[in-house]
Amino acid sequence: MAAEAGVDDVHLIAALALHRRMTEDELRHAVGDRVYDSFAPKGLLYNLDAEDPEGMVVLGETPHGEEVHFCRRAAESDLLIYVNINLVSMDGGHKSTATGLAGYTGLRHHHNVHTLRNSKSIMDRENSALHASNWRMGDVIKDAGVKIFQIETTVNNNTFGREGPLALLQKREWEWNARDRGQFIAMQRGLDLLPVKAKRRIFGGWQSPYELTSVQAGEVEAVHKKTIENVYAQQLVTVEGQTDILTLGLPYICPYNVNSIMNPILVMCLGLGYFFNLYKGKPLVREGGVLIMSHPTPWEFHPVHHPSYIDFFEQVLTETTDPIEIEKRYEKQFAEDEWYIHLYRNSYAYHGVHPLYMWYWGSHAMQHLGRIIIVGGDQKAVRRLGFQSASTLQDALEIASDVVGPQPTITHLKTPPLVMADVI
């Protein structure tokens, strides 16, 4: 359409903020060979570099004193077209641009302990301080004259396919037939025999056959309102009352270990930052309750993708696990470290401050819960995180009884499918 209209100055930017750069293969997968081959060789398809002083600009400040740090090319274009996949209700809206096209100067105003502890939850925009900050920044972006045409999409929950080798993983266990049960046992035994790298390659290589459920396009807030309605229609489940103990099994994948390794910090973030926050209104587990999550939690890191994570785990968490103390003592050091910045800009590393942000992401859950237990995790890694380790679910329930008593209520959050609780 742009070509037909005579527009010949088009840049395609991966709006990654402080995430690692995407590789050529990953960009090709995202846009397709035809688009990649048309734009990338000419330097017109690239990853955002949020540390490029010439490529970023401050558009102004919100009434709360929040600097809006933004991609210069996006700000100076006649039209910014933003395309987004809304897997969960946290995604989209002004957060797409105010976060995705921002650098540390802007992100620090909402990626902090105070904001995230007051986001209840990050999946519920009306009760999220994170989103309130992004919406204020969105007003500054609009007032600066940036014209945005927002395209938001939603997909279904078809994670493992309706047929095929992994289809049984998204069935409810009580719906399994004899063949499903036999296949699960064979799969479990086979995986037990495989080395970790092979297992990671099998599941990391799985491409979910998601299907589109909606497409919205136009003005940012109008589009996002309709998108959220579609997300809620698919994912929102009414739950009666909060529970004493919430149990959940964490998957092998999260937003930050694609083609990579789920290190202990990412396990914490996935469980406490994402799964705990899959609610609207109030959490599934009561204040002072117990969260039990199952994950191997290996003491293992991807040295290229997560170099600052290694230092954070080895140096910071040995001193303190308190988010406020970490923010106060270490954020500036990790954010401004020249070597981390070099790796972010020239290699495929997450920004130096990123592991701290992941820790902040779980701060609301840490403050809310009376105890956090990981079943089946590397005991030393779990202790380093400041949590308790258990070999079995039964052991975990016994540990939890010290907090919730001998006859607690228990709720299990099963995924897939991806659901969001509306607790009444």
C-alpha positions in Angstrom: 0.0 0.0 0.0 2.8 2.4 0.9 4.6 1.6 -2.4 1.4 2.2 -4.4 1.0 5.5 -2.7 4.5 6.5 -3.7 6.0 6.3 -0.3 9.7 5.2 -0.7 11.2 6.2 2.7 10.2 3.2 4.9 12.1 1.8 7.8 11.2 -1.4 9.6 12.3 -1.4 13.3 12.1 -4.2 15.8 10.9 -2.3 18.9 12.9 -4.2 21.5 13.7 -1.5 24.0 16.4 -3.1 26.2 15.9 -6.6 25.0 18.6 -8.4 23.1 18.9 -7.8 19.3 17.1 -10.3 17.1 19.3 -12.5 14.8 18.9 -12.6 11.1 17.1 -15.9 11.3 14.7 -14.5 13.9 14.0 -11.4 11.9 13.4 -13.5 8.8 11.0 -15.7 10.7 9.1 -12.6 11.9 8.7 -10.7 8.6 9.3 -13.4 6.0 12.0 -13.8 3.4 10.5 -11.4 0.8 10.3 -8.5 3.3 13.7 -9.3 4.8 15.5 -9.5 1.5 13.8 -6.2 0.3 14.7 -4.1 3.4 17.6 -5.6 5.4 20.4 -5.4 2.8 19.6 -1.7 2.4 19.8 -1.1 6.1 16.1 -0.4 6.3 15.2 -3.3 8.6 17.0 -3.3 11.9 16.8 -3.7 15.7 16.2 -0.6 17.9 19.4 0.6 19.5 18.3 2.4 22.6 21.8 3.3 23.5 22.5 5.2 20.3 22.7 8.9 21.3 22.0 10.0 17.8 19.1 7.6 17.3 17.2 8.5 20.5 15.5 11.7 21.6 13.6 13.0 24.6 10.2 14.3 23.5 9.3 15.9 26.8 8.1 15.1 30.3 4.8 14.0 31.8 3.2 16.0 34.6 4.8 13.4 36.9 8.3 14.3 35.7 8.7 11.2 33.6 11.0 11.7 30.7 9.8 10.3 27.4 12.8 8.8 25.7 11.9 7.7 22.1 13.3 6.4 18.9 14.3 9.5 16.8 13.4 7.8 13.4 9.9 6.9 14.7 9.4 10.4 16.2 10.4 12.2 13.0 8.5 10.0 10.5 5.3 11.3 8.9 3.5 8.2 10.2 4.4 5.5 12.7 2.7 2.2 12.1 3.0 -0.1 15.1 2.1 -3.8 14.7 1.6 -5.9 17.8 0.5 -9.4 18.9 -1.4 -9.2 22.2 -0.8 -12.6 23.8 -2.0 -11.2 27.2 -3.8 -8.2 28.4 -0.6 -6.5 29.5 0.4 -6.0 25.9 -0.5 -3.2 23.5 -1.9 0.3 23.9 0.5 3.1 24.7 2.9 0.5 26.3 3.8 -0.7 22.8 5.5 2.5 21.8 6.3 4.2 25.1 8.1 1.1 26.2 9.1 -0.7 23.0 10.7 2.3 21.4 12.2 3.7 24.6 15.6 3.4 26.3 16.7 3.4 29.9 16.1 7.1 30.4 12.4 6.6 29.9 11.9 3.0 31.1 13.3 3.7 34.6 10.2 5.7 35.4 7.9 2.7 35.3 10.3 -0.3 35.5 11.0 0.3 39.2 10.0 -1.3 42.5 7.5 1.4 43.5 5.6 1.3 40.2 5.5 -2.5 40.0 4.4 -3.0 43.6 1.5 -0.7 42.8 0.5 -2.5 39.7 -2.2 -4.8 40.9 -2.0 -6.4 38.4 0.1 -5.7 35.4 -2.5 -7.6 33.4 -5.3 -5.2 34.6 -4.6 -1.8 33.1 -7.1 0.1 35.3 -5.2 -1.1 38.4 -1.7 -1.0 37.0 0.7 1.9 37.8 2.9 0.5 35.0 0.2 1.2 32.5 -0.8 4.6 34.0 2.8 5.7 33.5 2.9 4.5 29.9 -0.5 6.2 29.2 0.9 9.5 30.5 3.9 9.0 28.2 1.5 8.3 25.3 0.0 11.7 25.8 3.4 13.3 25.5 4.2 11.3 22.4 0.9 12.5 20.8 1.4 16.1 21.9 4.9 16.0 20.3 3.2 15.4 17.0 4.0 11.7 16.5 1.2 10.2 14.4 0.6 6.6 15.3 -1.5 4.0 13.4 -1.8 1.1 15.8 -2.4 -2.5 14.6 -3.2 -5.0 17.4 -3.9 -8.7 16.9 -5.1 -11.5 19.2 -4.5 -15.2 18.8 -6.2 -18.3 20.2 -4.8 -20.8 22.7 -3.7 -23.5 20.3 -0.2 -23.9 21.8 0.5 -27.5 20.9 -1.9 -28.2 18.1 -5.1 -30.2 18.0 -3.3 -33.1 16.4 0.3 -34.2 16.4 3.0 -35.3 18.8 2.4 -32.7 21.5 -1.4 -32.2 21.2 -2.1 -34.1 24.4 -0.2 -31.4 26.4 -3.0 -29.0 26.0 -5.7 -31.5 26.9 -7.1 -31.7 30.4 -5.7 -34.9 32.0 -9.1 -36.3 32.8 -9.9 -36.2 29.0 -7.0 -38.3 28.1 -7.8 -41.7 26.5 -5.6 -44.8 26.8 -3.5 -43.7 23.8 -2.9 -40.3 25.3 -1.8 -41.8 28.6 0.6 -44.2 26.9 2.0 -41.5 24.8 2.6 -39.3 27.8 4.4 -42.0 29.7 6.6 -42.7 26.6 7.3 -39.0 26.2 8.2 -38.6 29.9 10.6 -41.6 29.8 12.2 -40.5 26.6 12.8 -37.0 27.9 14.4 -38.4 31.0 17.0 -40.1 28.9 17.8 -37.1 26.7 20.5 -34.6 27.6 19.3 -31.1 28.5 20.4 -29.5 25.3 18.5 -32.0 23.2 15.3 -31.4 25.2 15.7 -27.7 24.9 16.2 -28.1 21.2 13.0 -30.1 20.8 10.7 -27.8 22.7 12.5 -24.6 21.7 12.0 -25.6 18.1 8.2 -26.1 18.4 6.2 -23.6 16.5 2.8 -23.2 17.9 0.0 -23.3 15.3 -1.8 -20.2 16.7 -4.7 -18.8 14.7 -5.8 -15.1 14.6 -8.9 -14.3 16.5 -9.1 -10.6 15.8 -7.3 -7.6 14.1 -7.9 -4.0 15.2 -6.4 -1.0 13.5 -6.5 2.8 14.0 -6.1 5.2 16.9 -4.1 3.7 19.8 -6.7 3.9 22.6 -9.7 2.9 20.5 -7.9 0.0 19.1 -6.6 -1.2 22.5 -10.0 -1.0 24.1 -11.4 -3.5 21.5 -8.3 -5.7 21.7 -8.6 -6.0 25.5 -12.3 -7.0 25.1 -11.2 -9.8 22.8 -8.4 -11.0 25.1 -10.8 -11.0 28.1 -13.4 -12.9 26.1 -10.9 -15.7 25.5 -8.9 -15.8 28.7 -10.9 -14.4 31.6 -12.2 -17.1 34.0 -14.4 -16.4 37.0 -13.0 -17.9 40.2 -14.8 -17.8 43.6 -12.6 -16.5 46.3 -8.9 -16.4 47.0 -7.0 -19.5 48.1 -4.4 -20.2 50.8 -2.1 -22.0 48.4 -1.7 -21.5 44.7 0.2 -24.2 42.7 1.4 -23.9 39.2 3.7 -25.6 36.8 6.0 -23.3 34.9 6.7 -23.9 31.2 10.0 -24.1 29.4 9.5 -20.8 27.7 9.1 -17.1 28.7 9.5 -13.8 26.8 13.2 -13.6 27.6 14.6 -17.0 26.8 13.6 -17.5 23.2 16.3 -19.7 21.5 18.1 -19.4 24.9 18.2 -20.8 28.5 15.6 -20.3 31.2 18.0 -19.2 34.0 16.9 -19.0 37.7 16.1 -15.3 37.5 13.8 -15.9 34.6 12.1 -18.7 36.5 11.4 -16.2 39.3 10.2 -13.6 36.8 7.9 -16.0 35.0 6.4 -17.4 38.2 6.1 -14.2 40.3 6.0 -11.5 37.6 3.8 -13.2 35.0 1.8 -16.2 36.3 1.1 -14.6 39.7 -0.3 -11.6 37.9 -2.7 -13.5 35.7 -5.6 -12.0 37.5 -8.0 -9.1 37.3 -9.1 -7.4 40.5 -7.4 -9.4 43.2 -4.8 -12.3 43.2 -5.8 -15.9 43.1 -3.9 -16.4 46.4 -4.7 -14.4 49.5 -2.2 -12.0 51.1 0.2 -14.0 53.3 -0.6 -17.2 51.4 1.8 -19.6 49.7 2.9 -20.0 46.1 4.2 -23.4 45.0 5.6 -23.6 41.5 7.3 -26.5 39.8 10.4 -26.0 37.6 13.9 -27.6 37.3 15.4 -24.1 37.9 18.8 -25.0 36.6 21.9 -23.1 37.7 22.6 -22.3 34.0 22.9 -19.1 32.0 23.3 -18.3 28.3 26.6 -16.4 28.3 25.8 -14.4 25.1 22.2 -13.5 25.9 22.4 -13.0 29.6 25.9 -11.8 30.7 24.7 -9.3 33.3 22.3 -11.9 34.7 25.3 -14.0 35.6 26.9 -11.2 37.5 23.6 -10.3 39.1 23.0 -13.8 40.3 26.6 -14.4 41.5 27.3 -11.0 43.0 24.0 -9.1 43.9 21.8 -12.0 45.1 24.6 -13.2 47.5 24.3 -9.8 49.2 20.6 -9.2 49.2 17.3 -10.3 47.6 15.4 -7.2 48.7 14.1 -5.4 45.6 14.3 -1.9 47.2 17.9 -2.5 48.4 18.9 -3.9 45.0 17.4 -0.9 43.2 19.1 1.6 45.5 22.6 0.0 45.5 23.0 -1.6 42.1 20.7 -0.3 39.4 22.9 2.6 38.3 26.0 0.4 38.2 24.3 -2.2 35.9 22.5 0.3 33.7 25.6 2.4 33.0 28.3 -0.3 32.7 30.1 0.3 29.4 30.8 -3.4 28.8 27.2 -4.4 29.2 26.2 -1.5 26.9 28.7 -2.7 24.3 27.4 -6.2 24.4 23.8 -4.9 24.1 24.6 -2.8 21.1 27.1 -5.1 19.2 26.3 -8.6 20.3 23.0 -10.3 21.3 22.9 -9.5 25.0 20.1 -8.1 27.1 20.9 -4.7 28.5 22.9 -4.6 31.7 19.9 -3.4 33.8 17.6 -6.1 32.5 18.0 -8.7 35.3 17.2 -6.0 37.9 14.0 -5.2 36.0 13.1 -8.9 36.1 13.6 -8.9 39.8 11.4 -5.9 40.2 8.8 -7.6 38.1 8.3 -10.1 40.9 8.3 -7.6 43.7 4.5 -7.3 44.1 4.3 -11.1 44.5 7.2 -11.1 47.0 5.5 -8.5 49.1 2.1 -10.2 48.9 3.1 -13.8 49.6 4.0 -15.5 53.0 6.2 -18.1 51.4 7.5 -19.1 47.9 8.4 -22.8 47.3 9.9 -24.3 44.1 9.3 -28.0 43.5 12.0 -30.0 41.7 14.5 -27.1 41.3 18.2 -27.0 41.8 18.4 -26.6 45.6 21.3 -24.2 45.5 19.8 -22.0 42.8 16.4 -21.9 44.6 18.2 -20.9 47.9 20.1 -18.2 46.0 16.8 -16.7 44.9 15.7 -16.6 48.5 12.9 -19.2 48.2 12.4 -22.7 49.7 13.1 -25.9 47.8 11.0 -29.1 47.9 11.5 -32.4 46.2 7.8 -33.2 45.7 4.5 -31.5 45.9 3.7 -33.3 49.1 6.9 -32.0 50.7 6.0 -28.5 49.5 2.5 -28.8 51.1 4.1 -29.8 54.4 6.4 -26.8 54.3 3.5 -24.6 53.5 1.5 -25.8 56.5 3.7 -23.7 58.8 2.2 -20.7 57.1 -1.4 -21.7 56.2 -2.2 -24.5 58.6 -2.9 -28.2 58.1 -6.1 -27.8 56.1 -5.6 -25.0 53.5 -7.6 -24.3 50.4 -5.6 -25.1 47.2 -6.0 -23.7 43.7 -4.0 -25.0 40.8 -3.4 -22.8 37.7 -3.1 -25.1 34.7 -1.5 -23.9 31.5 -1.9 -24.3 28.7 -4.4 -22.9 28.0 -3.4 -19.4 28.9 -6.1 -18.0 31.3 -6.6 -15.0 33.5 -8.6 -15.2 36.8 -11.4 -12.8 37.7 -11.6 -13.5 41.4 -14.9 -12.7 43.0 
